[in-house]
Amino acid sequence: MTTPPVSELSFEAAMAELEQVVSRLEQGDVALEDSIKLYERGAELKAHCEEKLKEAEEKVSQITLSADGAPTGTKPFADQ
């Protein structure tokens, strides 16, 4: 089974796969060449998750609130 490109994974799927990668590396019973491939995949997954979190934080920061605290809409990120 081939693994999908990291860029196509949702945050949740990337995190789940990253946890599997870390678990396999921690077990220490993976051949050196496979460990290197796992580490590389893990690094890609980590970067992808960080980017997804950054995007989510930016979206949340764009939500504007009214005086009573209710969401009123969004504003462009560049306005901050």
Protein Blocks (a to p, Z undefined) as FASTA:
>chain_A
ZZddfklpcfklmmmmmmmmmmmmmnopacfklmmmmmmmmmmmmmmmmmmmmmmmmmmm
mpccdfkopafbdcdfklZZ
